[in-house]
Amino acid sequence: MSGKDEYYNKSKQEGYRARSAYKLQQLDETAGLLGEGRTVVDLGAAPGGWLQVASERVGPGGVVVGVDRQRIDPLEDPEATVRYVRGDLTESETGDAVREAVAAVTGEGGDRPVDVVLSDMAPDMTGEYDLDHARSVHLARQALDVATDLLAAGGDLAVKVFDGRDLADLEADIDEEFEYVRQVRPEASRDASSELYLVAKGRLTAPVRVGDEREVEIVDVGSEGDGIAKVEGYTLFVPDTTEGETVTVEVTDVKPRFGFAEQV
């Protein structure tokens, strides 16, 4: 039995709307995307196979928002709270609708962070490899724009793209916004497919990047003796400094919620 038939038949037997559900299962098992209680935005969600998997894995305390230009038939008895947004990602109204869908879960004034953005979007295939690749990169960049807009600090992104000449530039741009990015090729992908997923972990929302130089004031000393500076509320640990000093530093490492710097 071919891989295609295996996953197609399995999806029918297990009640998934699409064989692609197994790709998300495998991505989650590889990269740890869908923890209990997380809030997930699924781009290109129709017909709903990824919504089913995400709902199962985030559980009753989680929220999943599915976005697609096509209508998505509501899931039957989902384990998580699931919302549906019909719209085009190139239109600002769609992003607003996604934010409203997330906020609606916590009620008026709620502020629930988005933990994961998923994208299994693919272009209409032309059969011309370079064109199909370029269109897939365009869709992946749309997903990246949504992720940088919606994700909380430390959030994750998984986005489909076809392999090709523009992949390295896309991967580098994603890497700028996250702690790291890696390529993952799920076993459930068709053997002849050039698709892969860029999985980025740890959304960086810090006001600094590695290599930046800043003049900072040491406002406190941490438990391990490093000085603590604040840049727009973001914490930098600076060794060999004391409280009250003003020093020029170079940022050496950036994490979602804190970073490290050395005196220059």
GUZA-210155 format. One record per residue (C-alpha): residue number from 1; residue in one letter; x, y, z. Coordinates in nm, 2 decimals. Layout:
 seq type     xx     yy     zz
 NUM    A      X      Y      Z
...
% end
This chain:
 seq type     xx     yy     zz
   1    M   0.00   0.00   0.00
   2    S   0.14   0.34  -0.09
   3    G   0.19   0.62   0.16
   4    K  -0.08   0.82  -0.01
   5    D  -0.34   0.54   0.03
   6    E  -0.23   0.46   0.38
   7    Y  -0.30   0.81   0.52
   8    Y  -0.60   0.86   0.30
   9    N  -0.76   0.54   0.42
  10    K  -0.66   0.60   0.78
  11    S  -0.82   0.95   0.77
  12    K  -1.15   0.80   0.66
  13    Q  -1.13   0.52   0.93
  14    E  -1.05   0.76   1.21
  15    G  -1.29   1.04   1.11
  16    Y  -1.04   1.31   1.00
  17    R  -1.16   1.54   0.72
  18    A  -0.82   1.53   0.54
  19    R  -0.51   1.31   0.53
  20    S  -0.32   1.63   0.61
  21    A  -0.43   1.58   0.98
  22    Y  -0.14   1.33   1.02
  23    K   0.11   1.59   0.90
  24    L   0.01   1.82   1.19
  25    Q   0.02   1.52   1.44
  26    Q   0.37   1.45   1.32
  27    L   0.48   1.82   1.33
  28    D   0.35   1.84   1.69
  29    E   0.53   1.52   1.79
  30    T   0.85   1.66   1.64
  31    A   0.83   2.02   1.76
  32    G   0.59   2.03   2.06
  33    L   0.35   2.29   1.91
  34    L   0.01   2.20   2.06
  35    G   0.02   2.19   2.44
  36    E  -0.28   2.17   2.67
  37    G  -0.46   2.51   2.70
  38    R  -0.28   2.68   2.41
  39    T  -0.44   2.93   2.17
  40    V  -0.39   2.84   1.81
  41    V  -0.47   3.02   1.48
  42    D  -0.49   2.79   1.18
  43    L  -0.45   2.96   0.85
  44    G  -0.60   2.80   0.54
  45    A  -0.80   2.57   0.77
  46    A  -1.06   2.43   0.53
  47    P  -1.17   2.16   0.52
  48    G  -1.08   2.13   0.89
  49    G  -0.84   1.84   0.94
  50    W  -0.58   2.05   1.12
  51    L  -0.86   2.21   1.33
  52    Q  -0.96   1.86   1.45
  53    V  -0.61   1.77   1.55
  54    A  -0.54   2.11   1.72
  55    S  -0.87   2.09   1.91
  56    E  -0.79   1.74   2.04
  57    R  -0.44   1.84   2.15
  58    V  -0.51   2.18   2.32
  59    G  -0.80   2.03   2.50
  60    P  -1.10   2.19   2.69
  61    G  -0.89   2.48   2.81
  62    G  -0.76   2.56   2.46
  63    V  -0.88   2.78   2.18
  64    V  -0.85   2.72   1.81
  65    V  -0.94   2.98   1.54
  66    G  -0.97   2.85   1.18
  67    V  -0.92   3.10   0.90
  68    D  -1.00   3.04   0.53
  69    R  -1.15   3.21   0.23
  70    Q  -1.38   2.91   0.20
  71    R  -1.65   2.82   0.44
  72    I  -1.54   2.58   0.71
  73    D  -1.81   2.34   0.83
  74    P  -1.81   2.35   1.21
  75    L  -1.65   2.06   1.39
  76    E  -1.88   1.82   1.58
  77    D  -1.83   1.83   1.95
  78    P  -1.47   1.97   1.95
  79    E  -1.27   1.93   2.26
  80    A  -1.15   2.29   2.26
  81    T  -1.33   2.61   2.20
  82    V  -1.33   2.66   1.82
  83    R  -1.40   2.98   1.63
  84    Y  -1.42   3.02   1.25
  85    V  -1.32   3.32   1.04
  86    R  -1.40   3.34   0.67
  87    G  -1.18   3.59   0.49
  88    D  -0.88   3.68   0.28
  89    L  -0.55   3.73   0.47
  90    T  -0.45   4.01   0.24
  91    E  -0.74   4.22   0.38
  92    S  -0.69   4.39   0.72
  93    E  -1.05   4.31   0.82
  94    T  -0.95   3.94   0.84
  95    G  -0.68   4.01   1.09
  96    D  -0.92   4.22   1.29
  97    A  -1.18   3.93   1.28
  98    V  -0.92   3.68   1.41
  99    R  -0.83   3.91   1.70
 100    E  -1.20   3.96   1.78
 101    A  -1.25   3.58   1.77
 102    V  -0.97   3.52   2.02
 103    A  -1.09   3.81   2.25
 104    A  -1.45   3.68   2.24
 105    V  -1.34   3.37   2.42
 106    T  -1.24   3.56   2.73
 107    G  -1.52   3.81   2.71
 108    E  -1.51   4.19   2.67
 109    G  -1.18   4.33   2.77
 110    G  -1.02   3.98   2.76
 111    D  -0.66   3.96   2.66
 112    R  -0.58   3.60   2.56
 113    P  -0.24   3.56   2.39
 114    V  -0.20   3.36   2.07
 115    D   0.05   3.08   2.13
 116    V   0.08   2.92   1.79
 117    V   0.01   3.01   1.43
 118    L  -0.02   2.72   1.18
 119    S  -0.03   2.75   0.80
 120    D  -0.10   2.46   0.56
 121    M  -0.18   2.71   0.28
 122    A  -0.08   2.61  -0.07
 123    P  -0.13   2.78  -0.40
 124    D  -0.34   2.66  -0.69
 125    M  -0.09   2.44  -0.87
 126    T   0.01   2.54  -1.23
 127    G   0.26   2.25  -1.29
 128    E   0.54   2.51  -1.34
 129    Y   0.77   2.44  -1.06
 130    D   0.93   2.78  -1.02
 131    L   0.60   2.96  -1.03
 132    D   0.44   2.72  -0.78
 133    H   0.74   2.76  -0.55
 134    A   0.72   3.14  -0.57
 135    R   0.35   3.14  -0.49
 136    S   0.40   2.91  -0.19
 137    V   0.67   3.15  -0.06
 138    H   0.43   3.44  -0.10
 139    L   0.17   3.25   0.11
 140    A   0.43   3.16   0.37
 141    R   0.52   3.53   0.40
 142    Q   0.15   3.62   0.46
 143    A   0.15   3.36   0.74
 144    L   0.47   3.52   0.88
 145    D   0.30   3.86   0.88
 146    V   0.01   3.72   1.07
 147    A   0.24   3.55   1.32
 148    T   0.45   3.85   1.39
 149    D   0.13   4.05   1.44
 150    L  -0.06   3.81   1.66
 151    L   0.19   3.59   1.85
 152    A   0.28   3.65   2.21
 153    A   0.64   3.65   2.32
 154    G   0.77   3.29   2.30
 155    G   0.50   3.18   2.06
 156    D   0.55   2.93   1.77
 157    L   0.49   2.92   1.39
 158    A   0.47   2.62   1.16
 159    V   0.42   2.71   0.79
 160    K   0.42   2.51   0.47
 161    V   0.64   2.60   0.17
 162    F   0.76   2.43  -0.14
 163    D   1.14   2.38  -0.16
 164    G   1.32   2.60  -0.41
 165    R   1.55   2.89  -0.47
 166    D   1.37   3.14  -0.24
 167    L   1.35   2.91   0.06
 168    A   1.68   3.02   0.22
 169    D   1.58   3.39   0.22
 170    L   1.24   3.31   0.37
 171    E   1.40   3.09   0.64
 172    A   1.64   3.37   0.72
 173    D   1.36   3.62   0.76
 174    I   1.17   3.39   0.99
 175    D   1.48   3.33   1.19
 176    E   1.51   3.70   1.26
 177    E   1.17   3.69   1.44
 178    F   1.22   3.37   1.65
 179    E   1.48   3.20   1.87
 180    Y   1.53   2.94   1.59
 181    V   1.38   2.79   1.29
 182    R   1.41   2.44   1.14
 183    Q   1.29   2.24   0.84
 184    V   1.06   1.95   0.90
 185    R   0.93   1.70   0.64
 186    P   0.65   1.49   0.79
 187    E   0.62   1.13   0.69
 188    A   0.26   1.19   0.59
 189    S   0.37   1.42   0.30
 190    R   0.34   1.26  -0.03
 191    D   0.66   1.10  -0.16
 192    A   0.67   1.31  -0.47
 193    S   0.59   1.63  -0.30
 194    S   0.85   1.91  -0.26
 195    E   0.66   2.05   0.04
 196    L   0.82   2.10   0.38
 197    Y   0.74   2.30   0.69
 198    L   0.94   2.57   0.85
 199    V   0.89   2.54   1.23
 200    A   0.99   2.85   1.42
 201    K   1.00   2.84   1.80
 202    G   1.01   3.13   2.05
 203    R   0.87   3.45   1.90
 204    L   1.10   3.74   1.98
 205    T   0.93   4.06   2.07
 206    A   1.23   4.22   2.24
 207    P   1.33   4.58   2.15
 208    V   1.69   4.46   2.09
 209    R   1.86   4.21   1.86
 210    V   2.20   4.03   1.88
 211    G   2.48   4.28   1.79
 212    D   2.29   4.59   1.90
 213    E   2.49   4.84   2.11
 214    R   2.31   5.03   2.39
 215    E   2.39   5.26   2.67
 216    V   2.21   5.12   2.97
 217    E   2.17   5.18   3.35
 218    I   2.22   4.88   3.58
 219    V   1.90   4.90   3.80
 220    D   1.94   4.58   4.00
 221    V   2.16   4.28   4.05
 222    G   2.03   3.92   3.98
 223    S   2.06   3.62   4.21
 224    E   2.37   3.50   4.02
 225    G   2.54   3.84   4.05
 226    D   2.48   3.97   3.70
 227    G   2.37   4.33   3.67
 228    I   2.01   4.39   3.54
 229    A   1.93   4.66   3.29
 230    K   1.60   4.75   3.13
 231    V   1.54   4.85   2.77
 232    E   1.18   4.95   2.71
 233    G   1.08   4.71   2.99
 234    Y   1.29   4.42   2.85
 235    T   1.55   4.27   3.08
 236    L   1.92   4.24   2.99
 237    F   2.16   4.06   3.21
 238    V   2.51   4.22   3.21
 239    P   2.79   4.05   3.40
 240    D   3.06   4.23   3.60
 241    T   2.84   4.54   3.67
 242    T   2.70   4.69   3.98
 243    E   2.37   4.87   4.06
 244    G   2.38   5.24   3.96
 245    E   2.64   5.20   3.68
 246    T   2.57   5.33   3.33
 247    V   2.76   5.12   3.07
 248    T   2.77   5.06   2.70
 249    V   2.69   4.70   2.61
 250    E   2.66   4.48   2.31
 251    V   2.37   4.24   2.30
 252    T   2.50   3.88   2.27
 253    D   2.18   3.67   2.31
 254    V   1.81   3.74   2.29
 255    K   1.54   3.52   2.44
 256    P   1.16   3.59   2.43
 257    R   1.15   3.75   2.78
 258    F   1.51   3.84   2.86
 259    G   1.86   3.87   2.70
 260    F   2.23   3.89   2.77
 261    A   2.48   4.16   2.69
 262    E   2.85   4.23   2.75
 263    Q   3.03   4.56   2.82
 264    V   3.21   4.71   2.53
% end
